[in-house]
Amino acid sequence: MHNFPPGWRFATPVDTASSHGLALSAARRLVSRSGARSRGRFPSLKAPVAQCYESQLELAAFRLLELAPSVRVFTSQPAQLRLSTRPAVRYTPDLAVVLADGVQHIVEVKPARVLLNPSVLDRMREVARLYRELGQELRFLLDIDIIPTPQHAGVLRDAVHFGLPKREVPRGADPELEEEDCSQEPTESQAPSGYGAADLDAVRLKCDRRLESALSRDFERTVAAARAEQWEGVRA
């Protein structure tokens, strides 16, 4: 199993996450729901507490991880690293993911077009370089991995809501954040027509394949994938 490198600051880990060194609370203060961005809490069967997301893409990434059978545990905003820049800048990744085989990954969730922004690209390249010096690769989940077409967002949502057991959101915590409503058991009339176990299994298999592909890429291959997608968009 690959342990997180020295230099990381974790909040106190408890419950099931403690055996993997994953933090129960975020390593930085999460923003409130004010503003244009979508923010809220995602109740997970693979995390000891509801996980906070700060965009619709992060929410879709949480759903993908929740569905992927290869994922054992995941947590948002897991740790903080000080970058060797002047002035010093602290970097907090989006996710820590532990797979069924015990391998741990630090993951950044980004739209491909945002990653290719020159200032973002330079910053992420520096972060990736520091990871390599610490003996670990920073991995990326791009929008083209999570929701390659707009329809995939609905597929992930339906699979989580109608295919997985009921998940409760603890009340009274983080009152400024919206809650994804997963606490109500869906009725058959709410579920898509004909949705069943075979549909869920197919979605989970596709989630695993997309996740495996993304986690196998190093930084430069991720950038190449983002640029290829950008070029396809121009051609279209």
Secondary structure, 3 states (H helix, E strand, C coil): CCCCCCCCECCCCCHHHHHHCCCCCCCCCCCCCCCCCCCEEECCCCCCCCEEECCHHHHHHHHHHHHCCCEEEEEECCCEEEECCCCCEEECCCEEEEECCCCEEEEEEECHHHHCCHHHHHHHHHHHHHHHHCCCCEEEEEHHHHCCCHHHHHHHHHHHHHHCCCCCCCCCCCCCCEECCCCCCCCCCCCCCCCCHHHHHHHHHHHHHHHHHHHCCCHHHHHHHHHHHHHHHHHC
